[in-house]
């Protein structure tokens, strides 16, 4: 009888330990550094995309407004690389366009062209960040981080903090964005493609959400 009681206690203890280990494993998966790094990187780019969309929409609206004041139709937007964003509608009132661009149409057109390129660059960089998550698990493995850093001539160092890795990746974006370095970005994308990375259906869905 005593032996049976001991077996029962050991069985209960085993179930408690197993449940604890399962809980610990689930927590580890949810809070893995790879997930935090991927989210920190893509969220940083996403915030910039939002700013770029607003700046481009304003320049687009005001360029159209200036053409309308001259009794002319605004020309179609020039094609910029692969990804484009077209504002859903233009405001006929062109909120404060005369104040925003006191020097008139030419300044608005320059702003339109520049903001379009900035937005296209940010969107394409976001695409690159998605592609480099090769298995679409919203986390960067050691191999994936090595590959994306290598694509931009940077070296992966093991044992660093999550903040360090996020800063490294954000730095790739922030350093190349001011001068809209498409050649650097496209070369990095090609390096990833050569290693087998591809734009997946999940990547395209996430990219489409940024374009809304």
matplotlib code that plots the C-alpha trace (Angstrom):
import matplotlib.pyplot as plt

x = [0.0, 2.8, 4.6, 1.5, 1.2, 4.8, 4.2, 1.1, 3.1, 5.9, 3.4, 1.8, 5.2, 6.2, 3.1, 3.9, 7.5, 6.3, 3.8, 6.4, 8.9, 6.2, 5.3, 8.9, 9.4, 6.3, 7.5, 10.9, 9.4, 7.2, 10.0, 12.9, 15.4, 14.9, 11.3, 12.2, 14.9, 12.6, 9.8, 12.1, 13.6, 10.4, 8.5, 11.1, 10.8, 7.0, 7.0, 9.1, 6.8, 3.9, 5.8, 6.8, 3.3, 2.0, 4.7, 4.2, 0.4, 0.8, 3.3, 1.0, -2.1, -0.3, 1.3, -2.1, -3.5, -0.9, -1.5, -5.3, -4.7, -2.9, -5.7, -3.5, -3.6, -0.9, 1.3, 1.4, 3.9, 7.3, 8.0, 10.4, 12.0, 9.6, 7.1, 4.7, 2.1, -0.7, -2.8, -6.5, -7.8, -6.6, -8.1, -9.4, -9.0, -5.3, -5.0, -2.5, -0.6, 0.2, 1.6, 3.4, 5.0, 5.2, 7.5, 4.9, 4.7, 8.4, 9.1, 6.0, 7.1, 10.5, 9.0, 6.7, 9.6, 11.8, 9.1, 8.1, 11.6, 11.9, 8.7, 9.7, 13.0, 11.4, 8.9, 11.6, 13.7, 10.7, 10.4, 14.0, 13.5, 10.5, 12.5, 15.4, 13.0, 13.3, 10.8, 8.2, 8.2, 8.5, 11.9, 15.5, 17.5, 21.3, 21.7, 19.2, 20.8, 24.2, 22.9, 21.1, 24.1, 26.5, 24.3, 25.2, 28.9, 28.4, 29.6, 27.4, 28.8, 27.4, 26.4, 25.3, 22.1, 18.8, 19.2, 22.5, 21.2, 18.2, 20.5, 22.7, 19.8, 18.1, 21.5, 21.5, 18.2, 19.0, 22.5, 21.2, 17.9, 19.1, 20.7, 18.2, 20.9, 18.9, 22.1, 23.2, 19.8, 19.3, 22.8, 21.9, 18.6, 20.4, 22.9, 19.9, 18.3, 21.5, 21.3, 17.8, 15.7, 12.4, 9.4, 6.7, 2.9, 3.1, 5.7, 3.5, 0.5, 2.6, 3.9, 0.3, -0.7, 2.0, 0.7, -2.8]
y = [0.0, 2.4, 1.5, 2.3, 5.7, 6.5, 5.6, 7.9, 10.8, 10.3, 10.3, 13.5, 15.1, 14.0, 15.6, 18.9, 18.9, 18.2, 21.0, 23.4, 22.5, 22.8, 26.3, 27.3, 26.1, 28.0, 31.2, 30.8, 30.5, 33.5, 35.7, 34.5, 37.1, 36.4, 37.5, 40.7, 41.5, 40.9, 43.0, 45.8, 46.0, 45.8, 48.1, 50.8, 50.7, 50.6, 53.8, 55.5, 54.2, 55.9, 59.2, 58.8, 58.1, 61.3, 63.4, 61.9, 62.3, 66.0, 66.6, 64.8, 66.7, 70.1, 69.4, 68.6, 71.7, 74.0, 72.5, 73.0, 76.7, 76.9, 75.2, 72.2, 68.5, 67.1, 64.5, 60.9, 60.0, 58.7, 55.1, 54.5, 51.1, 48.2, 49.4, 52.2, 53.9, 56.0, 58.1, 57.0, 60.5, 64.1, 66.9, 69.6, 72.1, 71.3, 72.1, 75.0, 74.1, 77.8, 78.0, 74.7, 75.5, 79.3, 79.2, 77.4, 74.5, 73.7, 73.2, 71.1, 69.0, 68.5, 67.5, 65.1, 63.4, 63.2, 61.9, 59.3, 58.0, 58.0, 56.1, 53.6, 53.1, 52.5, 50.0, 48.1, 47.9, 46.6, 44.0, 43.0, 42.7, 40.3, 38.3, 37.7, 36.0, 32.9, 30.6, 33.3, 32.7, 36.4, 35.7, 35.9, 32.8, 33.1, 32.1, 34.6, 37.4, 36.4, 36.5, 39.9, 41.5, 39.9, 41.2, 44.7, 44.0, 43.8, 41.0, 39.1, 38.8, 36.0, 36.6, 40.2, 41.7, 42.0, 45.8, 45.4, 43.3, 45.6, 48.6, 46.9, 46.2, 49.6, 51.1, 49.5, 51.3, 54.6, 54.9, 54.3, 56.1, 59.8, 59.5, 56.9, 54.3, 52.0, 50.5, 49.3, 48.0, 46.1, 44.6, 43.4, 42.0, 40.1, 38.6, 37.2, 35.9, 34.2, 32.4, 31.1, 33.8, 34.6, 36.8, 34.5, 34.9, 35.8, 38.5, 39.9, 40.0, 41.9, 44.3, 44.9, 46.0, 48.6, 49.9, 50.5]
z = [0.0, 1.0, -2.3, -4.3, -2.5, -3.3, -7.0, -7.1, -5.5, -8.0, -10.9, -9.7, -9.3, -12.8, -14.3, -12.4, -13.7, -17.3, -17.2, -15.8, -18.6, -21.2, -19.9, -19.9, -23.5, -24.7, -23.0, -24.6, -28.0, -27.6, -26.3, -28.5, -29.4, -33.1, -32.9, -31.0, -33.6, -36.6, -35.0, -34.0, -37.5, -39.4, -37.1, -37.5, -41.2, -41.0, -38.9, -41.6, -44.3, -42.6, -42.6, -46.2, -47.3, -45.6, -47.1, -50.6, -50.4, -49.5, -52.3, -54.7, -53.7, -53.9, -57.2, -58.7, -57.0, -58.6, -62.0, -61.5, -60.7, -64.0, -65.9, -66.7, -65.9, -63.7, -65.6, -64.5, -61.8, -62.9, -62.3, -59.3, -59.0, -58.2, -55.5, -55.8, -53.6, -55.1, -52.8, -52.8, -53.4, -53.8, -51.8, -54.1, -51.4, -51.2, -47.5, -47.2, -50.4, -51.0, -47.6, -47.7, -51.1, -51.3, -54.3, -56.3, -58.7, -59.2, -55.5, -55.2, -58.2, -56.7, -53.4, -55.2, -57.0, -53.8, -51.5, -54.1, -54.2, -50.4, -50.0, -52.7, -51.0, -47.6, -49.1, -51.0, -47.8, -45.9, -48.7, -48.1, -44.4, -45.1, -47.6, -45.3, -42.9, -45.1, -43.2, -42.5, -38.8, -38.0, -36.4, -37.5, -36.9, -36.6, -40.2, -41.4, -39.4, -40.8, -44.3, -44.1, -42.5, -45.0, -47.8, -46.7, -45.9, -42.2, -39.8, -37.5, -33.9, -31.7, -28.1, -28.5, -27.0, -28.8, -28.7, -30.4, -33.2, -33.7, -33.9, -36.4, -38.7, -38.3, -39.1, -42.5, -43.2, -41.6, -43.3, -46.8, -46.7, -46.7, -50.1, -51.3, -52.0, -54.3, -55.8, -52.3, -51.5, -54.7, -54.5, -51.0, -52.3, -55.1, -52.6, -50.6, -53.8, -54.7, -51.4, -52.2, -50.4, -52.2, -51.9, -50.5, -50.5, -46.8, -47.6, -50.3, -47.9, -45.3, -48.0, -49.3, -45.8, -45.8, -49.1, -47.8]

ax = plt.figure().add_subplot(projection="3d")
ax.plot(x, y, z, "-o")
ax.set_aspect("equal")
plt.show()
